[in-house]
């Protein structure tokens, strides 16, 4: 996997999504809005009708069979025909990676032709049904529906959105933290100190530690150790490197590596290797 892909995966592990409303509607008055800036994202599947959407001054004419995401905080004007109003499956949702919104207010509308309208419609029907139940398992199923729809929309949107996560990574603070994660990925075989990580983003270590934890969910050094154990597990499972070689690859003395691995995984490195072969 390339570096951008690795960083995307690390960040997406911290993605949190919440559906706050889900519904099917074909009401004319319920669609027409002027210069709104909602604090939540909107996801739509257009199943019929005609109208238009203006996002941050750019006009679109969504058609039946299309999926679209309106980012939170964007300036939104929406209109539909009184004679042929949009039939729309939709949800309101929040999506954040750490404290970063997944979708940014200054971006354009994310819109695509649905690759399989029947499948998308069925996912929305399931989401609406599960959202109305509001129990633990239904919440999980609602989130699963949302993630499926988001992935479909991003995957099928025009070419300007195909590098969605690459754009996300290299925007503002994301780029700073991505630089740190990339550095860690490439330095697992040697000692890594807080001071050197903090220096990468020009922060004092006392500020860097909570900065990192706010977005990644763990302290920098805890993340380094997690990465080392991830690397060790892959090497134990998929290569024939000796345990001492793997310990060296993650910058640890053999005895310390074996002790830490067992404490973390509940199994010694050799037992873990045997259990995955």
Buried (B, 14 or more C-beta within 10 A) or exposed (E): EEEBEBBBEBBEEBBEBBBEEBBBEBEBEBBBEEEEEBEBBBBBBBBEBBBEBBBBEEEBEBBBBBBBBBBBBBBBBBBBEEEEBBBBBBBBBBBBBBEBBBBBBEBBBBBBEBEEBEEBBEBBBBBBBBBEEEEEEBBEBBBBBBEBBBEBBBEBBEEEBEEBBBBBBBBEBBEBBBBBBBEBBEBBBEEBEBEEBBEBBEBEBEEBBEBBBEBBEEBBBEBBBBBBBEBBBEBBEEEEBEBEEBBBBBBBEBEEBBEBBBEBBEBBBEBBBEEEE
